[in-house]
Amino acid sequence: MPVFLAPDTPGLPPPERADRYGVVAVGGDLSVDRLVLAYRTGIFPWYSEGLPVHWHSPDPRFLLLADELRVNRSLKKAIRRGELEIDFDRDFESVIRACARAPRPGQDGTWITEDMISAYLELHRAGHAHSVEARLDGELVGGAYGVIVGRLFCGESMFAEVSDASKVAFVHLVRQLRAWGVLAIDCQVPTEHLERFGARAWPRHRFLELLHELRDAAPPALPWRFDADFDPLQDPSEDDDDDNW
C-alpha cells in the first residue's frame, strides 16, 4: 500500500514499500531537494495531469550498462554521415517540452505536466538534470533528458522529429557518459526501443545495490561538453548485425 504524503512531508518511504504497480507514495511536492532524494533512493515521479504526484520504483527495473550499448550497422551509418549536430544542455527547456508533445504508442496525453517541466527546469539550473540535443541545419530535431546521480544517469524521456535523431543523440550521450566514468543508464521501465540498445530488466534489489554503489561518486564536471577527442563509434566491440529498428 503506497504512503500518502502531505505537501510539506519531508522524505519518501523506502522503494521496497512499492505496491505491485511500483507506486511507493502519492502526494508531496516536486522540490529540488525531494527530487534529488527520490533519485538517490531509486524512486521517480510519474503521473498524469490533474492527479497528485505518484512516486514509482518498479520491479523489475530496466537498465543499460554503458559497456553493453549496442549500435546496429544502419545507425552507425547515420552517425558517420554527420548530418546531425549533437550538443549538451544548449536548450534544456525545448527538449523537455518536445518530449511532452511527442506521441507515445498506447498513451493518451503526457505524463510530463507543466509542474514536471517547471520542476525539472529547476533541477537543470541546479546542475542535476541534463539534455542531449540533435540539430539539423540549426533546428532542434531530437534529443533526450535525464538526471545524473553520481555515476548513474537516470533517463527520463526522448523525442525525434526526423529519422534516427533521438537514437544518434542517445549513442552520443551513452558513449560520452562512459568516457566520464558513468557506468549505467536507468531506463526505468521496459521498451523495445531501449532493449535494442542493450537495456535489460534487473530485479529491483540488484538495481538498488548498484545505485548505492554509484550514487555518492562525483558526477561529471559542469558544464557538460563533449571531449575534444570524442568519437561516438570509438568502440566497435558492441556491433549488432540486427538492422530491424
N, C-alpha and C positions, 0 to 999 in steps of 0.2 A: 504494500500500500504506500503510494508516494506521500511525502510530507507536504503539508500546505504551509507556505511561508507568508508571514506578514511582510508588507512592503519594506519595513526597516529591519527585518530579521537578518542579522549577520550570518554568514556562512551557509553551508549546504550540508545535507546528510551524506554519509558515505555512499559511493556509487553502488556498492553491493546491496543497498536497500532498494534498488530499482525493481519495479514490477515486471511482469512478463512482456510488457511493451517497451521496456527500457526507461520508463519515466521514474526519476528519482524524487523530484519535488515539483510543486506547482506554486507560482507566485514569486514574490520578491521583485527586485529591480534588475536593470542591466547596467549597473555602475561598472566602471573600470575595475575597481577592486574585486567586486563579486565575479566578474567575468574572468579575471586573471586567476582567482581562486578556483573557479569551476574548471578551467582548462588544466590547471595544475593537479586537479583531483581526478581528471578523466571524465568530466561532465561538460555538456554543451547545451545551449538553448536551441529549441526547435519547436515552433508553434505557429498558429495562424492568426491573421488579423482579427481583432475582437476578442481573443482569448487571453487569459493570463499566461505569463511565461511558463513554458514546460521545460524542465531540465532533464536531459537524457544521458544515459550511459548504457548503450545496448550491449547485449551479449548474444552472439559473438560481436567482435569489433573488427572492422575492415581496415587493414594496414598494409602499406607498401614500404618494404625496406629499401633504402636508397640504392643499395648494391644490387637489388633484384629488378631494377627497372628494365622493361623490355621495350624495344623500339623496332617496329617492323620495317621492312625494306621500303615500302611506299612512303612511310613517314620520314624515313631518313632522306629520301629523295627530296621531299618537300623542304626539309631543313637545309639541305645542301643548296637548293635553289636560292635561298637567301632573300626571298621576296618580302618576308615579314621582318620588321624591326622589333626586337624584344627588349623591354626595359622593366625595371623595378620601380614601383611607387611614384610614377610620374603623375598619375591621376587616379588615386585610390577610389574616390567617390564615384567617378564614372564607371569604374569596374564593378563596384558593388551594385550600383543602380542597373547596369546592364545585366548582371546576374539575376536581379529581381525581376526584370522584364522577360528573361529567357523562358520560352515554353518548356515544360517538363512533361514527358510522357506519363500519363496516368495521374497528373496533378492538376487541380483546378485552382488557379491563383498561385501565390507565392508565400513562402514562409519568411522571406526577407522583408519584413514590415518596415514602416518608417521609423519605428522605435529601434528596430535592429540596426537600420542604416545609421541612425544617429549614434547608437552605442558603439558600433564598430569604427565609425569615424573618430570617436574619442580614443578607442583602443589604438588606432593608427597614429593619432597625434602623440600618444604616449609611447610609441615605439614597439607596441606588441603585435599589431596587425600589419600585413604587407600584401601588396598586389604585384603580380607579374602581368605584363601587358604586351599584346601583339598589335602592331600597327601596319597598315598597308597604305602606302602613299600618304603617310602622316595621319591617317584616320584610325581610331581605335576600333579593332575588329574582333578582338578576342582577349581572353585573359582569365585569371583566377585570383582568389584572395584567401587568406587564412591567418592563423595566429601562431606565433612562434613561442614555444615553451622550452627553454633551454636548447637541447639538441633534437627536439621533436617539432615538426611543423604540422599543425592541425589544419588541414584543408577544409574550407567551408563551401565554396561554390565556384563554378567556372561557366564561361559562355563563349560562343563563337558565332560570328556573323558571316564569316567566309570559311570555306572548307579548310580543315586542319588547323585553324588559328589557335584554338584552345589547346590542341594536342602539342603543337610546336612550342607554345608558351610553357606547357606543363613539363615537357622534356628539359627545356632550359632551366626551369625552376628546380627540378629534382637534381639535375647534374651540378648546378651551382651550389645548392644546399649541401650535397655530398662533399664537394670540394671544401666547404666551410666546416665540415665535420658533423653536419646534421645527419643522423642515421636513419630516420624513419619519417614517413608521412602518414598521419592519421587520416584515413578516408571515411571514417565514421560508419557508414552503412554500405552494404554491397551494391555495386553497379557493374554491369557488363563492361562498360567503358573503362573503368579503372582496373577491373580484373584483367583486361587485355594488356595493361601496362605492367602487370605482375602483382597487383594487390591481392591479398588473401585474407580469409577470416581467421581471427585469433580468438581464443577464449578470453573473456574479459579479464580474468585473473592474470593471464600472461601479458596482456596489453598493459595492465596496471603495474605489473612488475617492471616492464620496460620503461614505462612513463616515470616511475620512481627513480630509475637509474639515470634518466636523461634530463629531468626537469630542472635540476639545480646546476647543470653545466652552463657556462657563459654562452649566451646566444650569439649569432653572428653580429659583428660590429655594425653600427649605424654610420652613415646611410648605406642601404643595400645598393651595391653596384656590381655588375659582372666583373670578374677578374680580367685583367688586361690580356692574359693568355687563354681565356676561357674558350673551350671548344665543346659544344653540346654532343658531339659524336666522338669524343676522345677515347671512349672505352667501348670497343666492339664486342666485348665478351657477352653482352646480353642479347645478341642477334636473335631475332624471331622471324621465321620464314612465313608466318601466318599473315597474309595480307587481307584477311576478311574483316576489315574495320568498316 
